[in-house]
Amino acid sequence: MRSFEDIWSLAVDRKGEEAVREGLQFPKPQAEIAAMPDDRFLSLMTRCIFQSGFNWKVVDAMWPGFEAAFEGFDIGHCMMLHDEDFGRLVSDTRIVRHGQKIKSVQENAVFLADLARDHGSAGAFFAGWPAENYVGLLDLLQKKGSRLGGNTGQYFLRFAGLESFILSQSVVNRLVAEGIVTKAPTSARDKAAAQAAFNTWKAQSGRSLTEISRVLALSID
């Protein structure tokens, strides 16, 4: 595979250096992630889940209604949602009335409460996760969380500010072009190969996975 310097050059040749630098995204400081309240993680998870397969602008416009309907995503309140609450919420016009996604709020509140119990807070857990095993965190979200697999979990971690890469079509195209995978990484083997490549580029460049992900996308599409 090419070095990060070579891929950077490809991106610059396509977009121009100023555009590449302006297009970079950066992770938040770990202390900022650690300080993020648990209810904000639940809110962000829920937003990503409802945006998946739906018009993001519609969800964004309705978000104050979501916050009100779920009591500010208070973990204790959302953990205790019961059948009567679900019956009310699937008829609540302030939110997108998708029964399975509404149910995920309660399930992810339990997931976050478990993280907080074991690590002090969900933020402390996420801030402490090693970027060199980012795909391991994606696997955990898929297994322990609700509806947090695939791109949903990736966007959640990106928006939460974690050092991360998103396996968009453009990023996958670059990984394929470099001979790292032959298609979108879904198997454990392919995800490990993608992680190893990102780790190599990180060591070469001193840049975060977040920055590298963006440069890969700009280098090809």
C-alpha positions in Angstrom: 0.0 0.0 0.0 1.1 3.6 -0.5 2.5 5.7 2.3 0.4 8.3 3.9 2.6 11.0 2.3 1.7 9.5 -1.2 -2.0 9.4 -0.4 -1.8 13.0 0.9 -0.3 14.0 -2.5 -3.1 12.3 -4.3 -5.6 14.3 -2.3 -3.7 17.5 -2.9 -3.5 16.8 -6.6 -7.3 16.3 -6.8 -8.5 19.1 -4.4 -5.6 21.4 -3.8 -3.7 21.7 -0.6 -5.8 24.5 0.9 -9.0 22.5 0.3 -7.5 19.4 1.8 -6.4 21.2 4.9 -9.7 23.0 5.3 -11.5 19.7 4.8 -9.8 17.9 7.7 -11.7 16.9 10.8 -10.2 16.4 14.2 -11.1 14.4 17.3 -11.9 16.1 20.6 -9.5 16.1 23.5 -10.0 13.1 25.7 -10.8 15.2 28.7 -13.7 16.8 26.8 -15.1 13.4 25.8 -14.7 12.1 29.4 -16.7 15.2 30.7 -19.6 14.6 28.3 -22.7 13.7 30.4 -24.2 10.3 29.9 -27.5 11.7 28.7 -25.7 13.5 25.8 -24.3 10.2 24.7 -27.8 8.7 24.7 -29.1 11.7 22.8 -26.4 11.4 20.2 -26.9 7.7 19.8 -30.6 8.2 19.3 -30.1 10.9 16.8 -27.7 8.8 14.7 -30.1 5.8 14.9 -33.1 7.9 13.7 -31.0 9.6 11.0 -30.0 6.2 9.6 -32.0 5.5 6.4 -34.0 8.7 6.9 -33.7 12.4 5.9 -31.2 13.9 8.3 -32.7 17.4 7.9 -36.1 16.2 9.1 -34.6 14.6 12.2 -32.6 17.7 12.9 -35.7 19.9 12.6 -37.6 17.6 15.0 -34.8 17.2 17.5 -36.2 19.6 20.2 -39.3 17.4 20.1 -37.2 14.3 20.7 -35.5 15.9 23.6 -38.9 16.8 25.2 -40.4 13.4 24.4 -37.6 11.5 26.1 -37.2 13.9 29.1 -33.8 15.2 27.9 -32.6 11.6 27.5 -32.2 11.2 31.3 -30.7 7.8 31.7 -32.8 6.8 34.7 -36.0 7.8 33.0 -35.2 6.2 29.7 -34.1 2.9 31.3 -37.5 2.6 32.9 -39.6 3.1 29.8 -42.4 0.5 29.8 -45.1 -0.7 27.5 -47.4 2.2 28.3 -44.6 4.7 27.5 -43.9 3.0 24.2 -47.6 3.1 23.3 -47.6 6.8 23.9 -44.3 7.5 22.1 -45.3 5.7 18.9 -48.2 8.1 18.6 -46.1 11.2 19.6 -46.0 13.6 16.6 -43.0 15.4 18.0 -40.8 12.5 17.0 -40.3 10.0 14.1 -42.7 7.2 15.0 -40.6 4.2 14.4 -41.3 1.5 17.1 -38.0 -0.4 16.9 -35.9 2.8 17.0 -38.0 4.1 19.9 -37.3 0.9 21.8 -33.6 1.3 21.2 -33.6 4.4 23.4 -34.5 2.2 26.4 -32.0 -0.5 25.5 -29.2 2.0 24.9 -29.9 3.7 28.2 -29.3 0.4 29.9 -26.1 -0.1 27.9 -24.8 3.4 29.0 -25.8 2.8 32.6 -23.8 -0.4 32.5 -20.7 1.5 31.2 -21.2 4.2 33.8 -21.4 1.5 36.6 -18.2 -0.2 35.5 -16.1 2.9 34.4 -17.5 5.8 36.4 -19.3 7.3 33.4 -19.8 6.5 29.7 -17.5 9.4 28.8 -14.7 7.9 30.8 -15.1 4.6 29.0 -15.2 6.2 25.5 -12.3 8.5 26.3 -10.2 5.7 27.5 -10.7 3.4 24.5 -7.5 3.0 22.5 -7.8 4.3 18.9 -5.5 1.5 17.8 -8.4 -0.9 18.3 -11.2 1.4 17.1 -12.8 -1.6 15.2 -13.0 -3.4 18.6 -15.2 -0.5 19.9 -17.4 -0.7 16.8 -17.9 -4.4 17.5 -18.8 -3.7 21.1 -21.4 -1.1 20.0 -22.9 -3.6 17.7 -23.0 -6.4 20.3 -23.9 -4.5 23.4 -25.8 -1.5 22.1 -29.0 -1.4 20.1 -29.1 -0.6 16.4 -25.5 0.7 16.6 -23.9 -1.5 14.0 -22.5 -0.4 10.7 -22.3 3.3 9.8 -24.6 4.2 12.6 -22.0 3.3 15.2 -19.3 5.0 13.2 -21.1 8.3 12.9 -22.0 8.2 16.6 -18.3 7.9 17.5 -17.3 10.6 15.0 -19.9 13.0 16.3 -19.0 12.2 19.9 -15.5 13.4 19.0 -13.6 10.1 19.3 -10.6 9.5 17.1 -12.2 7.4 14.4 -12.6 6.5 10.8 -15.8 6.2 8.8 -15.9 3.5 6.2 -17.7 5.6 3.6 -17.7 4.5 0.0 -14.9 6.9 -0.7 -12.7 5.5 2.1 -13.5 1.9 1.1 -12.6 2.8 -2.5 -9.1 4.0 -1.3 -8.7 0.9 0.9 -9.5 -1.3 -2.2 -7.1 0.7 -4.4 -4.3 0.1 -1.8 -5.0 -3.7 -1.9 -6.0 -3.7 1.8 -9.5 -5.1 1.2 -11.6 -6.1 -1.8 -14.9 -4.7 -0.6 -16.4 -2.9 2.3 -14.9 -4.5 5.5 -17.5 -6.6 7.2 -15.6 -9.7 8.3 -13.3 -9.6 11.3 -10.3 -10.2 9.0 -11.1 -7.3 6.8 -11.8 -5.0 9.7 -8.5 -5.9 11.3 -6.8 -5.3 8.0 -8.4 -1.8 7.7 -7.4 -1.0 11.3 -3.8 -2.1 10.7 -3.6 0.1 7.6 -4.9 3.1 9.5 -2.5 2.4 12.4 0.4 2.3 9.9 -0.6 5.6 8.3 -1.0 7.1 11.8 2.5 6.1 12.8 3.9 7.5 9.5 2.1 10.8 9.7 1.5 11.5 13.4 -2.1 12.4 12.4 -5.3 11.0 14.0 -7.5 8.4 12.5 -10.1 11.1 12.0 -7.8 13.2 9.8 -6.5 10.2 7.9 -10.1 9.0 7.1 -10.8 12.4 5.6 -7.6 12.5 3.5 -8.4 9.0 2.1 -11.8 10.1 1.1 -10.5 13.2 -0.6 -7.8 11.2 -2.4 -10.2 9.3 -4.6 -13.7 10.6 -5.0 
